[in-house]
Structure formats: C-alpha cells, structure tokens
C-alpha cells in the first residue's frame, strides 16, 4: 500500500509544505541575510531545527542516532546543505528571491540526468531530452538577461547566478544520495541528523568566512530575526522533514514537482512583500523553464514504477 493510501492527510500535507511553504522561504532567506550573515544564518536555522527534531524523535521512539548514521548524515549535508543551501543563501545577498526560485526550478533536470548517469536509472526519453534542452536553454537565457548578457566575476549578480547554478547541482546530487544513505530508519530522525550535520558544516563555513567578526547584534532587525525563526520552524521542521519523508515514500519525479510551483509563490511574494521587480525576460524564461520541468515530470510519472 502506498503512503498516499495509508496516510492521505500526512501525504497531501507534506506536498502542501513543499509547494507553498518552500516557495515562501526564498523571500524569508532574503529578509534574513539583510542583517544576518548568510552562513551563520544557515547554521542557526539547521542547528536549531535539527536539534529539536532529533530530541523529539528520541523522546518518541526507541531508535537512537548511531556514529555510522551521523557519518552518512554529514556526507549528505556536505553536498546538499553546505554545497546546496549554502550557495542559495549566499547568492541571495545579491540575487532576488523570485529570481533565485526560478534558477532553482531546473533541479528536476539535474535529477533526471544524474539519476541516469550516476545512479543507474533509465536513459532519458526523447521527450525528456527535449525538456532538458528547453530547461537549460531557459536558464542560460535567464542568467544572461539578468546579468546584462555579460557574465563576469566582477559582476556580483553574475557571480550570484553562477553560484545558484552550482547549488542546484549539489542539492540534486545530495537528494538522490539521501534516498540510499544509511542514516536512520525513521525519516524524521534522518532529517534531524542531516540538519544538525548541515548546521555544523555551515557554522564552520561561517568561521572560515570570518562572519562572526562582522555580525553586530544591535544591527539585526526584527524582520531578519522573525524571518530566521520562520525558516527554522516552517522551512526546516516542516518543509525539509516533509521533503526527506516524501523522497523515501514516493517517486522522486513526483517529489520534485514543487520546483515549478515554488517560483510562482516566490514571484508573487517577492513582488507583493519584497518590492522585487518582474521583468519580461524573467517571465519568458520562467515559462520555458516551467514548461520543461512539466515535460520531464509528466514523463517520469508515466515511467516510474508504483511505490508500494
């Protein structure tokens, strides 16, 4: 019996968290990094959320974290949270939340390619290949149009966009690896251990970037503090836990459908609450990217075996 049949309320609530909550986190990240350095904000987010989730799991279950499980958790976190989320939160110092969400919408393209090349999945069909081509083409156009068709390391916007592209690759690799990583039997405990490990790694990155010497507590605004709290509770405890659980119980191609809903939520919130501009190039690129993702998802839903 599938997870949808066993726990329909939990199943659809998890997808609602991915679609709506994760779409709102891009603006929350932008508000957070306005006055809190990116890596230390990520470290606080995942250490707090991961610590609370591990403690809750240990109180509710007899399963305990193991040294081997933490080794696997650090491997996933190094790729997915440090290399993936760390890149996103750093780039949003210069890249708007809605634009970041659009670039990250190419995640399913990486998933299809990496699952085939490195995780021994099936070869992409001609239609999926078309979707991949459209998606990468739309993303290249988006990056170039937003950087004035001049990608330069001297241009903060260009660097931010390139870091975002690398971050989507890292996140996709980590997500695929996490499905088989021997962290814990419980999805919630595995998510908590991953977040705790990611928080530790982001804290090390923060010290390496000399962020603690640059942070001034009296300069942290209430908006940044509340946004960080939102990321801890809704982005991590709710959203990330739902993501890890769904990866274990449902098709990967279905789970990543959140990537073509998140940009819509992010664009609406960024425009209405964050005073972010929406350009014609962004709308054209987003249409192409979302179309490509829908092609890939549709193919994946036809080809994937049912989850029992």
ChimeraX commands (.cxc) that place a marker at each C-alpha (Angstrom):
marker #1 position 0.00,0.00,0.00 radius 0.5
marker #1 position 1.34,3.45,-0.90 radius 0.5
marker #1 position 1.93,6.27,1.59 radius 0.5
marker #1 position -0.92,8.18,-0.07 radius 0.5
marker #1 position -3.35,5.38,0.75 radius 0.5
marker #1 position -2.00,4.73,4.26 radius 0.5
marker #1 position -1.87,8.36,5.45 radius 0.5
marker #1 position -3.61,10.63,2.93 radius 0.5
marker #1 position -3.70,13.63,5.30 radius 0.5
marker #1 position 0.03,13.35,6.04 radius 0.5
marker #1 position 0.83,12.72,2.38 radius 0.5
marker #1 position -1.01,15.75,1.00 radius 0.5
marker #1 position 0.08,17.96,3.91 radius 0.5
marker #1 position 3.70,17.12,3.07 radius 0.5
marker #1 position 3.17,18.19,-0.53 radius 0.5
marker #1 position 1.44,21.39,0.61 radius 0.5
marker #1 position 4.53,22.12,2.71 radius 0.5
marker #1 position 6.79,21.66,-0.31 radius 0.5
marker #1 position 4.60,23.68,-2.67 radius 0.5
marker #1 position 3.58,26.63,-0.50 radius 0.5
marker #1 position 5.96,26.78,2.46 radius 0.5
marker #1 position 9.14,26.19,0.47 radius 0.5
marker #1 position 8.02,28.74,-2.10 radius 0.5
marker #1 position 7.84,31.33,0.69 radius 0.5
marker #1 position 11.29,30.53,2.10 radius 0.5
marker #1 position 13.13,32.32,-0.71 radius 0.5
marker #1 position 11.79,35.68,0.44 radius 0.5
marker #1 position 12.41,34.72,4.09 radius 0.5
marker #1 position 16.04,33.95,3.21 radius 0.5
marker #1 position 16.42,37.33,1.50 radius 0.5
marker #1 position 15.00,39.12,4.54 radius 0.5
marker #1 position 17.26,37.12,6.86 radius 0.5
marker #1 position 20.53,37.86,5.07 radius 0.5
marker #1 position 19.79,41.59,5.03 radius 0.5
marker #1 position 21.27,41.86,8.54 radius 0.5
marker #1 position 22.47,38.33,9.43 radius 0.5
marker #1 position 25.47,36.88,7.52 radius 0.5
marker #1 position 24.40,34.01,5.22 radius 0.5
marker #1 position 26.36,31.05,6.57 radius 0.5
marker #1 position 25.72,31.83,10.22 radius 0.5
marker #1 position 22.01,32.25,9.50 radius 0.5
marker #1 position 22.01,28.83,7.81 radius 0.5
marker #1 position 23.92,27.33,10.73 radius 0.5
marker #1 position 21.40,28.70,13.24 radius 0.5
marker #1 position 18.49,27.52,11.10 radius 0.5
marker #1 position 19.64,23.92,10.83 radius 0.5
marker #1 position 21.22,23.52,14.26 radius 0.5
marker #1 position 18.05,24.71,15.97 radius 0.5
marker #1 position 15.68,22.75,13.75 radius 0.5
marker #1 position 17.86,19.64,13.64 radius 0.5
marker #1 position 18.50,19.62,17.37 radius 0.5
marker #1 position 14.79,19.97,18.18 radius 0.5
marker #1 position 13.81,17.25,15.71 radius 0.5
marker #1 position 16.44,14.77,16.97 radius 0.5
marker #1 position 15.37,15.43,20.58 radius 0.5
marker #1 position 11.70,14.92,19.68 radius 0.5
marker #1 position 12.45,11.66,17.84 radius 0.5
marker #1 position 14.47,10.32,20.77 radius 0.5
marker #1 position 11.63,11.16,23.15 radius 0.5
marker #1 position 9.00,9.49,20.96 radius 0.5
marker #1 position 10.93,6.46,19.66 radius 0.5
marker #1 position 13.45,3.89,20.83 radius 0.5
marker #1 position 15.67,4.47,17.78 radius 0.5
marker #1 position 18.86,6.37,18.55 radius 0.5
marker #1 position 21.38,8.10,16.27 radius 0.5
marker #1 position 24.45,5.97,15.54 radius 0.5
marker #1 position 28.03,7.03,14.70 radius 0.5
marker #1 position 27.66,5.41,11.28 radius 0.5
marker #1 position 24.38,7.22,10.75 radius 0.5
marker #1 position 25.99,10.57,11.55 radius 0.5
marker #1 position 28.85,9.83,9.14 radius 0.5
marker #1 position 26.25,9.28,6.39 radius 0.5
marker #1 position 24.34,12.39,7.54 radius 0.5
marker #1 position 27.48,14.52,7.26 radius 0.5
marker #1 position 28.08,13.19,3.74 radius 0.5
marker #1 position 24.57,14.17,2.66 radius 0.5
marker #1 position 24.74,17.51,4.49 radius 0.5
marker #1 position 28.11,18.41,2.95 radius 0.5
marker #1 position 26.63,18.09,-0.54 radius 0.5
marker #1 position 23.04,19.11,0.00 radius 0.5
marker #1 position 23.06,21.70,2.80 radius 0.5
marker #1 position 26.55,23.17,2.68 radius 0.5
marker #1 position 27.03,22.96,-1.09 radius 0.5
marker #1 position 23.34,23.41,-1.97 radius 0.5
marker #1 position 21.60,25.56,0.62 radius 0.5
marker #1 position 24.83,27.38,1.48 radius 0.5
marker #1 position 25.11,28.51,-2.13 radius 0.5
marker #1 position 21.48,29.65,-2.21 radius 0.5
marker #1 position 21.65,31.68,0.99 radius 0.5
marker #1 position 24.97,33.27,-0.04 radius 0.5
marker #1 position 23.70,34.19,-3.51 radius 0.5
marker #1 position 20.54,35.84,-2.18 radius 0.5
marker #1 position 22.70,38.66,-0.88 radius 0.5
marker #1 position 22.66,39.94,-4.47 radius 0.5
marker #1 position 20.02,37.87,-6.30 radius 0.5
marker #1 position 16.30,38.50,-5.72 radius 0.5
marker #1 position 14.22,35.76,-4.08 radius 0.5
marker #1 position 11.97,35.31,-7.13 radius 0.5
marker #1 position 14.95,35.03,-9.47 radius 0.5
marker #1 position 16.63,32.51,-7.16 radius 0.5
marker #1 position 13.49,30.37,-7.17 radius 0.5
marker #1 position 13.41,30.43,-10.98 radius 0.5
marker #1 position 17.02,29.29,-11.31 radius 0.5
marker #1 position 16.45,26.53,-8.75 radius 0.5
marker #1 position 13.49,25.34,-10.84 radius 0.5
marker #1 position 15.99,23.44,-13.03 radius 0.5
marker #1 position 16.53,20.93,-10.20 radius 0.5
marker #1 position 14.42,18.21,-11.93 radius 0.5
marker #1 position 16.68,18.49,-14.99 radius 0.5
marker #1 position 19.69,17.66,-12.83 radius 0.5
marker #1 position 17.69,14.89,-11.13 radius 0.5
marker #1 position 16.92,13.16,-14.44 radius 0.5
marker #1 position 20.48,13.47,-15.77 radius 0.5
marker #1 position 22.25,12.49,-12.55 radius 0.5
marker #1 position 19.85,9.65,-11.79 radius 0.5
marker #1 position 20.66,8.19,-15.22 radius 0.5
marker #1 position 24.41,8.87,-15.30 radius 0.5
marker #1 position 25.40,8.06,-11.72 radius 0.5
marker #1 position 22.52,6.23,-10.04 radius 0.5
marker #1 position 21.85,3.75,-12.85 radius 0.5
marker #1 position 18.35,4.92,-13.68 radius 0.5
marker #1 position 16.86,4.63,-17.15 radius 0.5
marker #1 position 18.08,6.69,-20.10 radius 0.5
marker #1 position 16.06,9.91,-20.71 radius 0.5
marker #1 position 13.44,9.55,-23.42 radius 0.5
marker #1 position 13.48,11.85,-26.49 radius 0.5
marker #1 position 10.71,13.94,-24.88 radius 0.5
marker #1 position 12.68,14.23,-21.64 radius 0.5
marker #1 position 15.75,15.22,-23.66 radius 0.5
marker #1 position 13.67,17.99,-25.22 radius 0.5
marker #1 position 12.58,19.08,-21.74 radius 0.5
marker #1 position 16.18,19.10,-20.51 radius 0.5
marker #1 position 17.30,21.16,-23.51 radius 0.5
marker #1 position 14.48,23.66,-23.04 radius 0.5
marker #1 position 15.18,23.94,-19.33 radius 0.5
marker #1 position 18.89,24.58,-19.70 radius 0.5
marker #1 position 18.24,26.98,-22.55 radius 0.5
marker #1 position 15.71,28.92,-20.49 radius 0.5
marker #1 position 18.08,29.04,-17.54 radius 0.5
marker #1 position 21.01,30.26,-19.65 radius 0.5
marker #1 position 18.76,32.99,-21.10 radius 0.5
marker #1 position 17.61,33.90,-17.58 radius 0.5
marker #1 position 21.17,34.17,-16.27 radius 0.5
marker #1 position 22.34,36.20,-19.26 radius 0.5
marker #1 position 19.32,38.51,-19.35 radius 0.5
marker #1 position 19.65,39.34,-15.65 radius 0.5
marker #1 position 23.39,39.97,-15.88 radius 0.5
marker #1 position 23.18,42.21,-18.94 radius 0.5
marker #1 position 24.39,39.41,-21.25 radius 0.5
marker #1 position 27.83,39.78,-19.71 radius 0.5
marker #1 position 28.77,37.09,-17.21 radius 0.5
marker #1 position 31.79,38.39,-15.32 radius 0.5
marker #1 position 33.38,37.56,-11.98 radius 0.5
marker #1 position 33.46,41.31,-11.34 radius 0.5
marker #1 position 29.67,41.42,-11.55 radius 0.5
marker #1 position 28.02,40.49,-8.23 radius 0.5
marker #1 position 24.78,39.49,-9.98 radius 0.5
marker #1 position 26.65,37.17,-12.36 radius 0.5
marker #1 position 28.57,35.51,-9.55 radius 0.5
marker #1 position 25.38,35.06,-7.55 radius 0.5
marker #1 position 23.63,33.43,-10.50 radius 0.5
marker #1 position 26.55,31.08,-11.18 radius 0.5
marker #1 position 26.70,30.09,-7.52 radius 0.5
marker #1 position 22.97,29.33,-7.68 radius 0.5
marker #1 position 23.50,27.01,-10.65 radius 0.5
marker #1 position 26.20,25.10,-8.78 radius 0.5
marker #1 position 23.96,24.99,-5.72 radius 0.5
marker #1 position 21.12,23.35,-7.68 radius 0.5
marker #1 position 23.55,20.70,-8.92 radius 0.5
marker #1 position 24.80,19.99,-5.40 radius 0.5
marker #1 position 21.27,19.85,-3.96 radius 0.5
marker #1 position 20.21,17.36,-6.64 radius 0.5
marker #1 position 23.21,15.09,-6.01 radius 0.5
marker #1 position 22.55,15.20,-2.27 radius 0.5
marker #1 position 18.83,14.50,-2.69 radius 0.5
marker #1 position 19.50,11.44,-4.85 radius 0.5
marker #1 position 22.18,10.13,-2.49 radius 0.5
marker #1 position 20.00,10.72,0.59 radius 0.5
marker #1 position 17.47,8.14,-0.66 radius 0.5
marker #1 position 20.01,5.36,-0.06 radius 0.5
marker #1 position 22.15,6.91,2.68 radius 0.5
marker #1 position 22.11,4.66,5.82 radius 0.5
marker #1 position 21.33,7.44,8.28 radius 0.5
marker #1 position 18.33,6.16,10.27 radius 0.5
marker #1 position 15.24,4.04,9.77 radius 0.5
marker #1 position 12.99,6.93,10.79 radius 0.5
marker #1 position 12.67,9.63,8.12 radius 0.5
marker #1 position 12.18,12.27,10.81 radius 0.5
marker #1 position 15.32,11.21,12.69 radius 0.5
marker #1 position 17.27,11.08,9.42 radius 0.5
marker #1 position 16.10,14.61,8.57 radius 0.5
marker #1 position 17.06,15.84,12.05 radius 0.5
marker #1 position 20.51,14.28,11.82 radius 0.5
marker #1 position 21.05,15.76,8.35 radius 0.5
marker #1 position 20.03,19.23,9.52 radius 0.5
marker #1 position 22.24,19.01,12.61 radius 0.5
marker #1 position 25.20,17.94,10.47 radius 0.5
marker #1 position 24.45,20.69,7.96 radius 0.5
marker #1 position 24.28,23.28,10.74 radius 0.5
marker #1 position 27.72,22.22,11.97 radius 0.5
marker #1 position 29.20,22.45,8.48 radius 0.5
marker #1 position 27.62,25.84,7.80 radius 0.5
marker #1 position 28.98,27.07,11.15 radius 0.5
marker #1 position 32.49,26.03,10.07 radius 0.5
marker #1 position 31.93,27.86,6.76 radius 0.5
marker #1 position 30.82,30.91,8.74 radius 0.5
marker #1 position 34.06,30.93,10.76 radius 0.5
marker #1 position 36.09,30.36,7.58 radius 0.5
marker #1 position 34.40,33.41,6.05 radius 0.5
marker #1 position 35.06,35.44,9.23 radius 0.5
marker #1 position 31.35,36.13,9.64 radius 0.5
marker #1 position 31.30,36.18,13.48 radius 0.5
marker #1 position 33.60,39.21,13.48 radius 0.5
marker #1 position 31.23,41.04,11.14 radius 0.5
marker #1 position 27.94,40.41,12.89 radius 0.5
marker #1 position 26.52,43.10,15.15 radius 0.5
marker #1 position 23.57,42.01,17.28 radius 0.5
marker #1 position 22.24,45.56,17.61 radius 0.5
marker #1 position 22.14,45.78,13.79 radius 0.5
marker #1 position 19.95,42.66,13.40 radius 0.5
marker #1 position 16.46,43.83,12.52 radius 0.5
marker #1 position 13.22,42.33,13.80 radius 0.5
marker #1 position 12.35,41.41,10.21 radius 0.5
marker #1 position 15.54,39.35,9.86 radius 0.5
marker #1 position 15.07,37.67,13.24 radius 0.5
marker #1 position 11.44,36.75,12.51 radius 0.5
marker #1 position 12.39,35.51,9.04 radius 0.5
marker #1 position 15.06,33.25,10.56 radius 0.5
marker #1 position 12.52,31.90,13.05 radius 0.5
marker #1 position 10.15,31.22,10.13 radius 0.5
marker #1 position 12.90,29.30,8.33 radius 0.5
marker #1 position 13.62,27.22,11.44 radius 0.5
marker #1 position 10.00,26.23,12.07 radius 0.5
marker #1 position 8.37,26.16,8.65 radius 0.5
marker #1 position 11.28,25.90,6.24 radius 0.5
marker #1 position 13.13,23.17,8.17 radius 0.5
marker #1 position 10.99,21.43,10.78 radius 0.5
marker #1 position 8.02,21.32,8.41 radius 0.5
marker #1 position 9.38,21.67,4.86 radius 0.5
marker #1 position 12.71,19.83,4.98 radius 0.5
marker #1 position 11.29,16.98,7.05 radius 0.5
marker #1 position 8.43,16.60,4.58 radius 0.5
marker #1 position 10.93,16.58,1.67 radius 0.5
marker #1 position 13.08,13.81,3.19 radius 0.5
marker #1 position 10.00,11.73,4.05 radius 0.5
marker #1 position 8.50,12.07,0.58 radius 0.5
marker #1 position 11.80,11.08,-1.06 radius 0.5
marker #1 position 11.59,7.78,0.82 radius 0.5
marker #1 position 7.91,7.00,0.21 radius 0.5
marker #1 position 7.14,8.49,-3.21 radius 0.5
marker #1 position 8.61,8.81,-6.69 radius 0.5
marker #1 position 11.48,11.30,-6.97 radius 0.5
marker #1 position 9.93,12.65,-10.17 radius 0.5
marker #1 position 6.75,13.47,-8.28 radius 0.5
marker #1 position 8.50,14.95,-5.26 radius 0.5
marker #1 position 10.40,17.48,-7.37 radius 0.5
marker #1 position 7.16,18.89,-8.80 radius 0.5
marker #1 position 7.49,21.50,-6.05 radius 0.5
marker #1 position 10.13,23.22,-8.19 radius 0.5
marker #1 position 7.61,24.55,-10.72 radius 0.5
marker #1 position 5.19,25.74,-8.02 radius 0.5
marker #1 position 7.81,27.39,-5.78 radius 0.5
marker #1 position 8.81,30.06,-8.35 radius 0.5
marker #1 position 5.18,31.15,-8.73 radius 0.5
marker #1 position 4.83,31.54,-4.95 radius 0.5
marker #1 position 8.23,33.26,-4.72 radius 0.5
marker #1 position 7.46,35.71,-7.55 radius 0.5
marker #1 position 4.09,36.68,-6.03 radius 0.5
marker #1 position 5.56,37.16,-2.54 radius 0.5
marker #1 position 8.69,38.92,-3.81 radius 0.5
marker #1 position 6.60,41.35,-5.84 radius 0.5
marker #1 position 3.93,41.98,-3.17 radius 0.5
marker #1 position 6.04,41.93,0.01 radius 0.5
marker #1 position 9.64,42.39,-1.10 radius 0.5
marker #1 position 9.29,45.15,-3.71 radius 0.5
marker #1 position 11.01,42.94,-6.29 radius 0.5
marker #1 position 10.67,43.84,-9.95 radius 0.5
marker #1 position 9.42,41.34,-12.52 radius 0.5
marker #1 position 10.92,41.76,-15.99 radius 0.5
marker #1 position 9.71,40.47,-19.31 radius 0.5
marker #1 position 12.85,38.34,-19.58 radius 0.5
marker #1 position 12.08,36.71,-16.24 radius 0.5
marker #1 position 8.53,35.89,-17.32 radius 0.5
marker #1 position 9.66,34.46,-20.67 radius 0.5
marker #1 position 12.41,32.38,-19.10 radius 0.5
marker #1 position 10.14,31.17,-16.31 radius 0.5
marker #1 position 7.56,29.99,-18.85 radius 0.5
marker #1 position 10.22,27.98,-20.72 radius 0.5
marker #1 position 11.74,26.53,-17.53 radius 0.5
marker #1 position 8.40,25.56,-16.04 radius 0.5
marker #1 position 7.29,24.01,-19.36 radius 0.5
marker #1 position 10.50,21.95,-19.48 radius 0.5
marker #1 position 10.02,20.76,-15.91 radius 0.5
marker #1 position 6.41,19.79,-16.60 radius 0.5
marker #1 position 7.53,17.74,-19.63 radius 0.5
marker #1 position 10.11,15.90,-17.52 radius 0.5
marker #1 position 7.70,15.33,-14.64 radius 0.5
marker #1 position 5.00,14.04,-16.98 radius 0.5
marker #1 position 7.44,11.55,-18.48 radius 0.5
marker #1 position 8.60,10.49,-15.04 radius 0.5
marker #1 position 5.09,9.88,-13.78 radius 0.5
marker #1 position 4.42,7.61,-16.76 radius 0.5
marker #1 position 7.64,5.65,-16.45 radius 0.5
marker #1 position 8.17,5.30,-12.69 radius 0.5
marker #1 position 7.06,2.10,-11.03 radius 0.5
marker #1 position 4.37,2.50,-8.38 radius 0.5
marker #1 position 5.60,2.78,-4.81 radius 0.5
marker #1 position 4.22,0.01,-2.60 radius 0.5
marker link #1:1,2 radius 0.2
marker link #1:2,3 radius 0.2
marker link #1:3,4 radius 0.2
marker link #1:4,5 radius 0.2
marker link #1:5,6 radius 0.2
marker link #1:6,7 radius 0.2
marker link #1:7,8 radius 0.2
marker link #1:8,9 radius 0.2
marker link #1:9,10 radius 0.2
marker link #1:10,11 radius 0.2
marker link #1:11,12 radius 0.2
marker link #1:12,13 radius 0.2
marker link #1:13,14 radius 0.2
marker link #1:14,15 radius 0.2
marker link #1:15,16 radius 0.2
marker link #1:16,17 radius 0.2
marker link #1:17,18 radius 0.2
marker link #1:18,19 radius 0.2
marker link #1:19,20 radius 0.2
marker link #1:20,21 radius 0.2
marker link #1:21,22 radius 0.2
marker link #1:22,23 radius 0.2
marker link #1:23,24 radius 0.2
marker link #1:24,25 radius 0.2
marker link #1:25,26 radius 0.2
marker link #1:26,27 radius 0.2
marker link #1:27,28 radius 0.2
marker link #1:28,29 radius 0.2
marker link #1:29,30 radius 0.2
marker link #1:30,31 radius 0.2
marker link #1:31,32 radius 0.2
marker link #1:32,33 radius 0.2
marker link #1:33,34 radius 0.2
marker link #1:34,35 radius 0.2
marker link #1:35,36 radius 0.2
marker link #1:36,37 radius 0.2
marker link #1:37,38 radius 0.2
marker link #1:38,39 radius 0.2
marker link #1:39,40 radius 0.2
marker link #1:40,41 radius 0.2
marker link #1:41,42 radius 0.2
marker link #1:42,43 radius 0.2
marker link #1:43,44 radius 0.2
marker link #1:44,45 radius 0.2
marker link #1:45,46 radius 0.2
marker link #1:46,47 radius 0.2
marker link #1:47,48 radius 0.2
marker link #1:48,49 radius 0.2
marker link #1:49,50 radius 0.2
marker link #1:50,51 radius 0.2
marker link #1:51,52 radius 0.2
marker link #1:52,53 radius 0.2
marker link #1:53,54 radius 0.2
marker link #1:54,55 radius 0.2
marker link #1:55,56 radius 0.2
marker link #1:56,57 radius 0.2
marker link #1:57,58 radius 0.2
marker link #1:58,59 radius 0.2
marker link #1:59,60 radius 0.2
marker link #1:60,61 radius 0.2
marker link #1:61,62 radius 0.2
marker link #1:62,63 radius 0.2
marker link #1:63,64 radius 0.2
marker link #1:64,65 radius 0.2
marker link #1:65,66 radius 0.2
marker link #1:66,67 radius 0.2
marker link #1:67,68 radius 0.2
marker link #1:68,69 radius 0.2
marker link #1:69,70 radius 0.2
marker link #1:70,71 radius 0.2
marker link #1:71,72 radius 0.2
marker link #1:72,73 radius 0.2
marker link #1:73,74 radius 0.2
marker link #1:74,75 radius 0.2
marker link #1:75,76 radius 0.2
marker link #1:76,77 radius 0.2
marker link #1:77,78 radius 0.2
marker link #1:78,79 radius 0.2
marker link #1:79,80 radius 0.2
marker link #1:80,81 radius 0.2
marker link #1:81,82 radius 0.2
marker link #1:82,83 radius 0.2
marker link #1:83,84 radius 0.2
marker link #1:84,85 radius 0.2
marker link #1:85,86 radius 0.2
marker link #1:86,87 radius 0.2
marker link #1:87,88 radius 0.2
marker link #1:88,89 radius 0.2
marker link #1:89,90 radius 0.2
marker link #1:90,91 radius 0.2
marker link #1:91,92 radius 0.2
marker link #1:92,93 radius 0.2
marker link #1:93,94 radius 0.2
marker link #1:94,95 radius 0.2
marker link #1:95,96 radius 0.2
marker link #1:96,97 radius 0.2
marker link #1:97,98 radius 0.2
marker link #1:98,99 radius 0.2
marker link #1:99,100 radius 0.2
marker link #1:100,101 radius 0.2
marker link #1:101,102 radius 0.2
marker link #1:102,103 radius 0.2
marker link #1:103,104 radius 0.2
marker link #1:104,105 radius 0.2
marker link #1:105,106 radius 0.2
marker link #1:106,107 radius 0.2
marker link #1:107,108 radius 0.2
marker link #1:108,109 radius 0.2
marker link #1:109,110 radius 0.2
marker link #1:110,111 radius 0.2
marker link #1:111,112 radius 0.2
marker link #1:112,113 radius 0.2
marker link #1:113,114 radius 0.2
marker link #1:114,115 radius 0.2
marker link #1:115,116 radius 0.2
marker link #1:116,117 radius 0.2
marker link #1:117,118 radius 0.2
marker link #1:118,119 radius 0.2
marker link #1:119,120 radius 0.2
marker link #1:120,121 radius 0.2
marker link #1:121,122 radius 0.2
marker link #1:122,123 radius 0.2
marker link #1:123,124 radius 0.2
marker link #1:124,125 radius 0.2
marker link #1:125,126 radius 0.2
marker link #1:126,127 radius 0.2
marker link #1:127,128 radius 0.2
marker link #1:128,129 radius 0.2
marker link #1:129,130 radius 0.2
marker link #1:130,131 radius 0.2
marker link #1:131,132 radius 0.2
marker link #1:132,133 radius 0.2
marker link #1:133,134 radius 0.2
marker link #1:134,135 radius 0.2
marker link #1:135,136 radius 0.2
marker link #1:136,137 radius 0.2
marker link #1:137,138 radius 0.2
marker link #1:138,139 radius 0.2
marker link #1:139,140 radius 0.2
marker link #1:140,141 radius 0.2
marker link #1:141,142 radius 0.2
marker link #1:142,143 radius 0.2
marker link #1:143,144 radius 0.2
marker link #1:144,145 radius 0.2
marker link #1:145,146 radius 0.2
marker link #1:146,147 radius 0.2
marker link #1:147,148 radius 0.2
marker link #1:148,149 radius 0.2
marker link #1:149,150 radius 0.2
marker link #1:150,151 radius 0.2
marker link #1:151,152 radius 0.2
marker link #1:152,153 radius 0.2
marker link #1:153,154 radius 0.2
marker link #1:154,155 radius 0.2
marker link #1:155,156 radius 0.2
marker link #1:156,157 radius 0.2
marker link #1:157,158 radius 0.2
marker link #1:158,159 radius 0.2
marker link #1:159,160 radius 0.2
marker link #1:160,161 radius 0.2
marker link #1:161,162 radius 0.2
marker link #1:162,163 radius 0.2
marker link #1:163,164 radius 0.2
marker link #1:164,165 radius 0.2
marker link #1:165,166 radius 0.2
marker link #1:166,167 radius 0.2
marker link #1:167,168 radius 0.2
marker link #1:168,169 radius 0.2
marker link #1:169,170 radius 0.2
marker link #1:170,171 radius 0.2
marker link #1:171,172 radius 0.2
marker link #1:172,173 radius 0.2
marker link #1:173,174 radius 0.2
marker link #1:174,175 radius 0.2
marker link #1:175,176 radius 0.2
marker link #1:176,177 radius 0.2
marker link #1:177,178 radius 0.2
marker link #1:178,179 radius 0.2
marker link #1:179,180 radius 0.2
marker link #1:180,181 radius 0.2
marker link #1:181,182 radius 0.2
marker link #1:182,183 radius 0.2
marker link #1:183,184 radius 0.2
marker link #1:184,185 radius 0.2
marker link #1:185,186 radius 0.2
marker link #1:186,187 radius 0.2
marker link #1:187,188 radius 0.2
marker link #1:188,189 radius 0.2
marker link #1:189,190 radius 0.2
marker link #1:190,191 radius 0.2
marker link #1:191,192 radius 0.2
marker link #1:192,193 radius 0.2
marker link #1:193,194 radius 0.2
marker link #1:194,195 radius 0.2
marker link #1:195,196 radius 0.2
marker link #1:196,197 radius 0.2
marker link #1:197,198 radius 0.2
marker link #1:198,199 radius 0.2
marker link #1:199,200 radius 0.2
marker link #1:200,201 radius 0.2
marker link #1:201,202 radius 0.2
marker link #1:202,203 radius 0.2
marker link #1:203,204 radius 0.2
marker link #1:204,205 radius 0.2
marker link #1:205,206 radius 0.2
marker link #1:206,207 radius 0.2
marker link #1:207,208 radius 0.2
marker link #1:208,209 radius 0.2
marker link #1:209,210 radius 0.2
marker link #1:210,211 radius 0.2
marker link #1:211,212 radius 0.2
marker link #1:212,213 radius 0.2
marker link #1:213,214 radius 0.2
marker link #1:214,215 radius 0.2
marker link #1:215,216 radius 0.2
marker link #1:216,217 radius 0.2
marker link #1:217,218 radius 0.2
marker link #1:218,219 radius 0.2
marker link #1:219,220 radius 0.2
marker link #1:220,221 radius 0.2
marker link #1:221,222 radius 0.2
marker link #1:222,223 radius 0.2
marker link #1:223,224 radius 0.2
marker link #1:224,225 radius 0.2
marker link #1:225,226 radius 0.2
marker link #1:226,227 radius 0.2
marker link #1:227,228 radius 0.2
marker link #1:228,229 radius 0.2
marker link #1:229,230 radius 0.2
marker link #1:230,231 radius 0.2
marker link #1:231,232 radius 0.2
marker link #1:232,233 radius 0.2
marker link #1:233,234 radius 0.2
marker link #1:234,235 radius 0.2
marker link #1:235,236 radius 0.2
marker link #1:236,237 radius 0.2
marker link #1:237,238 radius 0.2
marker link #1:238,239 radius 0.2
marker link #1:239,240 radius 0.2
marker link #1:240,241 radius 0.2
marker link #1:241,242 radius 0.2
marker link #1:242,243 radius 0.2
marker link #1:243,244 radius 0.2
marker link #1:244,245 radius 0.2
marker link #1:245,246 radius 0.2
marker link #1:246,247 radius 0.2
marker link #1:247,248 radius 0.2
marker link #1:248,249 radius 0.2
marker link #1:249,250 radius 0.2
marker link #1:250,251 radius 0.2
marker link #1:251,252 radius 0.2
marker link #1:252,253 radius 0.2
marker link #1:253,254 radius 0.2
marker link #1:254,255 radius 0.2
marker link #1:255,256 radius 0.2
marker link #1:256,257 radius 0.2
marker link #1:257,258 radius 0.2
marker link #1:258,259 radius 0.2
marker link #1:259,260 radius 0.2
marker link #1:260,261 radius 0.2
marker link #1:261,262 radius 0.2
marker link #1:262,263 radius 0.2
marker link #1:263,264 radius 0.2
marker link #1:264,265 radius 0.2
marker link #1:265,266 radius 0.2
marker link #1:266,267 radius 0.2
marker link #1:267,268 radius 0.2
marker link #1:268,269 radius 0.2
marker link #1:269,270 radius 0.2
marker link #1:270,271 radius 0.2
marker link #1:271,272 radius 0.2
marker link #1:272,273 radius 0.2
marker link #1:273,274 radius 0.2
marker link #1:274,275 radius 0.2
marker link #1:275,276 radius 0.2
marker link #1:276,277 radius 0.2
marker link #1:277,278 radius 0.2
marker link #1:278,279 radius 0.2
marker link #1:279,280 radius 0.2
marker link #1:280,281 radius 0.2
marker link #1:281,282 radius 0.2
marker link #1:282,283 radius 0.2
marker link #1:283,284 radius 0.2
marker link #1:284,285 radius 0.2
marker link #1:285,286 radius 0.2
marker link #1:286,287 radius 0.2
marker link #1:287,288 radius 0.2
marker link #1:288,289 radius 0.2
marker link #1:289,290 radius 0.2
marker link #1:290,291 radius 0.2
marker link #1:291,292 radius 0.2
marker link #1:292,293 radius 0.2
marker link #1:293,294 radius 0.2
marker link #1:294,295 radius 0.2
marker link #1:295,296 radius 0.2
marker link #1:296,297 radius 0.2
marker link #1:297,298 radius 0.2
marker link #1:298,299 radius 0.2
marker link #1:299,300 radius 0.2
marker link #1:300,301 radius 0.2
marker link #1:301,302 radius 0.2
marker link #1:302,303 radius 0.2
marker link #1:303,304 radius 0.2
marker link #1:304,305 radius 0.2
marker link #1:305,306 radius 0.2
marker link #1:306,307 radius 0.2
marker link #1:307,308 radius 0.2
view
